[in-house]
Structure formats: structure tokens, C-alpha cells
Amino acid sequence: MSQQFPPPGPPQPGYGYPPPPAPKKSNAGKIVGFSCLGVVGVVVLLGVVGALITGGDGKKSPAPPAAAAASQPAKTPQDPAVQPSQAPEKKQPVTVTAQKAAFKASVLAQGDGYTSVSVTVTNNSAKPINVNPLYFTITDTNGTKHASQLAADENQIDTVELAPGENITGAVTGKGSFTAKTVTYTDGLIGEAVRADVS
């Protein structure tokens, strides 16, 4: 339905027809304006309430006054609580000790051209570890590494799994006659190496 305007009146002398009446304004602009203002007001209100709930302005609580701190007796260097504490030395997860040992040929040894070292492996970790003669190498005083020879010595270290706190002792043997300087144990083929000087 179209909007009806009253018929124009007679023309005014010198002006022509009078202008049509202005259309009525709707309140849609006011409604949109107040709606946006309401949304902004709600967001601000939620921000204020959130700040109050979480502790306010985010500043840390002030430190106690200096007078209160001064009222407590100061600890002197003679006070045992101030002395540096002797923390217990942290044990390595695996420890290895090595000593010179006489070679005792097994029935599988080919001759007596071998050098043996008595090795003790201790598991100080919380997990089980594997011990195998193949996990050891011996380095001589010239810096040459010698792979472990299987079944050459009667006292060869066994292939075992050590539970936490357990240890095992046995011989690790290298081919040839040399002076052993260090023994290196690796838990598995890619584990961390542990080295011990031969005493």
C-alpha cells in the first residue's frame, strides 16, 4: 500500500506548488543505538565482576613491613641452619668398578693370548638394566679399544637383567696381551656409556 499524500493545493503565486509533507521518522535508529550501548555496557559489567572475582587489580600483596622482619632474630653464621648443607652425593644410575684379573682359559679359548679384567656392575636406578659381555670394551694404556671376547674366560660376566639395587661381578676379556686402563659398559647397544678405571 502506498503512502497517501493530500492533493496539492492551488499553486501559490510565485512559488508553485507547496512541498509535500515530510515522511514520518521511524524509531529504528534509536533502537539500534541503544542495543549497541547495552551490549557495551554488559561487556564492561562482566569485566568488572570478573576482576572482583579473580582478586581485583592483579597487584601482588605488599611485603610485610620491615619492622616485623626486624623483630625476628637474625641467623648468625654459627647457627647450624645457616651452614651449607652437605647434600648426599647423587649416585649414578649405573656404577662400574674394574680390577686386574688373571685370565682363566675356558675350553673355547684359542690359546692364552687374552687379557681379563674383573668387572662389577651395580644398578642404582629405579629400572632394571641388562648386562651382557658384548656391552663391554676394554681400553689399554696405548688408547686402543678391545672388544669383549665371548666365552674365552671361565669367569666371564653373565648375561643377566639386574633389578634395582642388584649387582654382578665377572670377567671381561679382550684378545691379545695388553695392560688394561679402562673398561666401558653400555646398557644395550645405544645406551649411555659408563667408564671405570682399572685398579
C-alpha positions in Angstrom: 0.0 0.0 0.0 1.5 3.3 -1.0 1.6 6.3 1.3 -1.2 8.8 0.5 -0.4 12.5 0.3 -3.0 15.1 0.4 -3.6 16.6 -3.0 -1.6 19.7 -3.6 -3.4 22.8 -3.1 -3.7 25.6 -5.5 -0.4 27.0 -6.7 1.0 29.8 -4.7 1.7 32.9 -6.7 5.5 33.0 -7.4 6.2 29.7 -5.6 4.4 27.0 -7.5 3.1 24.0 -5.7 3.9 23.7 -1.9 6.4 20.9 -0.9 5.0 17.6 0.1 4.8 16.9 3.8 7.9 15.3 5.3 7.6 11.5 5.9 7.3 10.3 9.5 10.6 9.2 11.1 10.9 5.7 12.4 12.5 4.8 15.8 14.7 2.0 14.2 17.9 4.1 14.6 17.3 4.7 18.3 16.6 1.0 18.9 19.9 0.0 17.2 21.9 2.7 19.1 20.5 1.7 22.4 21.1 -2.0 21.6 24.8 -1.4 20.9 25.1 0.7 24.0 23.5 -2.1 26.0 26.0 -4.7 24.7 29.0 -2.5 25.5 27.5 -1.9 29.0 27.1 -5.7 29.6 30.8 -6.4 28.5 32.1 -3.7 30.8 29.9 -5.0 33.7 31.2 -8.6 33.1 34.8 -7.3 33.1 34.3 -5.5 36.4 32.7 -8.6 38.0 35.5 -10.9 36.6 38.2 -8.6 38.1 36.5 -8.7 41.5 36.1 -12.4 41.5 39.7 -13.2 40.5 41.3 -10.9 43.0 41.0 -7.4 41.9 43.6 -5.3 40.3 46.3 -8.1 39.8 48.8 -6.4 42.1 50.8 -8.6 44.4 50.1 -8.3 48.1 52.6 -6.0 49.8 55.6 -7.3 51.5 55.5 -7.4 55.3 56.7 -4.2 57.0 60.4 -4.0 57.7 59.8 -3.6 61.4 58.1 -7.0 61.5 61.0 -8.6 59.7 63.5 -6.9 62.0 61.7 -8.2 65.1 62.7 -11.8 64.2 66.2 -12.8 65.4 68.8 -12.8 62.6 70.5 -16.1 62.0 74.2 -16.0 62.7 76.9 -17.9 60.7 77.3 -20.1 63.8 73.6 -21.2 63.5 73.5 -24.7 62.1 70.5 -23.8 59.9 72.7 -21.3 58.0 75.6 -23.6 57.4 75.8 -25.0 53.9 74.1 -28.4 54.0 76.1 -31.4 52.9 73.7 -32.8 50.4 74.2 -36.5 49.9 76.1 -37.2 46.7 73.8 -38.3 44.0 74.6 -41.8 42.8 74.9 -42.6 39.1 72.2 -44.8 37.8 74.8 -47.5 37.0 78.2 -47.8 38.5 81.1 -49.9 37.2 84.3 -50.9 39.0 87.1 -52.8 37.4 90.2 -54.6 38.7 93.0 -56.5 37.1 92.4 -60.3 37.0 94.2 -63.4 35.8 93.0 -64.9 32.6 91.5 -68.4 33.1 91.1 -70.1 29.8 87.8 -71.8 29.0 87.5 -74.8 26.8 86.5 -72.5 23.9 89.6 -70.2 24.2 92.1 -70.5 21.4 95.4 -70.3 23.2 96.3 -68.0 26.1 96.7 -64.6 24.3 94.0 -62.9 26.2 93.7 -60.2 28.9 90.9 -60.3 31.5 89.5 -57.7 33.9 87.2 -58.4 36.8 84.2 -56.0 36.5 81.4 -55.3 38.9 78.2 -53.6 37.6 75.7 -52.1 40.2 72.2 -50.9 39.3 71.4 -47.8 41.3 68.5 -46.8 39.2 64.8 -47.5 39.6 64.6 -49.6 36.4 66.1 -52.9 35.5 69.2 -52.9 33.3 70.7 -55.5 31.1 74.3 -56.8 31.4 75.9 -58.7 28.6 79.6 -59.4 27.8 79.1 -57.8 24.4 78.2 -54.5 26.2 81.8 -54.0 27.4 85.0 -52.8 25.8 88.5 -52.5 27.3 90.8 -49.6 26.5 94.6 -50.3 27.0 97.3 -47.9 28.1 98.0 -47.0 24.5 94.4 -45.9 23.9 93.5 -49.0 21.8 90.0 -50.4 22.4 89.5 -54.1 22.6 86.1 -55.8 22.1 84.9 -58.3 24.6 85.7 -61.9 23.6 82.8 -64.3 24.2 83.4 -67.5 26.3 87.2 -67.1 26.4 87.4 -66.8 30.2 85.9 -69.3 32.6 84.7 -66.4 34.9 83.1 -64.4 32.1 80.4 -62.0 33.3 76.9 -63.5 32.8 74.1 -62.2 30.6 71.5 -61.1 33.1 68.9 -58.4 33.9 69.8 -56.5 37.1 66.9 -55.3 39.2 67.3 -52.0 41.1 69.9 -52.4 43.8 71.4 -55.6 42.4 75.0 -56.1 41.2 77.0 -58.7 39.3 80.7 -59.5 39.1 82.5 -61.3 36.3 85.4 -61.2 33.8 85.5 -59.2 30.7 88.2 -60.4 28.3 90.0 -58.9 25.3 92.1 -60.6 22.7 95.8 -60.1 23.0 98.2 -59.3 25.8 98.0 -55.7 26.9 97.7 -53.6 30.0 94.1 -52.6 30.7 93.5 -48.9 31.6 89.7 -48.5 31.5 86.5 -50.6 31.0 83.4 -49.1 29.3 79.9 -50.6 29.9 76.9 -49.6 27.7 73.4 -50.6 28.7 72.3 -52.0 25.4 73.9 -51.1 22.1 72.7 -47.4 22.2 72.5 -46.7 26.0 74.6 -44.3 28.0 78.2 -45.4 28.4 79.7 -45.8 31.9 83.5 -45.9 32.2 85.7 -47.2 35.1 89.4 -47.1 35.6 91.1 -50.5 36.1 92.8 -50.6 39.5 
